[in-house]
Amino acid sequence: MKKILILNGPNLNLLGRREPTVYGHRSFDDFLDELRQHMEGRAELTYFQSNSEGALIDRLHEAGFGEVDGIVFNAGAYTHTSIALADAIRGIETPVVEVHISNVHQREEFRHHSMLAAACKGVICGFGLDSYRLAIEAMI
């Protein structure tokens, strides 16, 4: 069974309340319970969310050398700005899949470029919360 860390960045703690027309009405905690049931027997899921770039880097460093088999990472707005997160991903051994709930290419132009994508194994976006499941399936 694969061990997968789901790592969420800034403002994703507000899912279900923040811009529901873009991100939906479900909280991540509710979705995570369902996702764990769906992945039972195939993947053990752990979860970490922070609004702090440094805390996300620290968690990547902790998990990135064998603690988990893969990392599913929604860096939120840091996706478009953080060289530090890209360097952290490049510096670890564990593969990372970048995910986004919305199709970032249908949104504002500044969201069209990811600073992280080139450091990641792959990118999945635009499938709502199901983007996380798709990334986990790819890791398995």
Sequence and secondary structure as in RCSB ss.txt:
>XXXX:A:sequence
MKKILILNGPNLNLLGRREPTVYGHRSFDDFLDELRQHMEGRAELTYFQSNSEGALIDRLHEAGFGEVDGIVFNA
GAYTHTSIALADAIRGIETPVVEVHISNVHQREEFRHHSMLAAACKGVICGFGLDSYRLAIEAMI
>XXXX:A:secstr
 EEEEEEE TTGGGTTTS HHHH S  HHHHHHHHHHHTTTTEEEEEEE S HHHHHHHHHHHTTTT SEEEEE 
GGGGGT HHHHHHHHHSSS EEEEESS GGGS GGGG  SSGGGSSEEEESSTTHHHHHHHHHH 
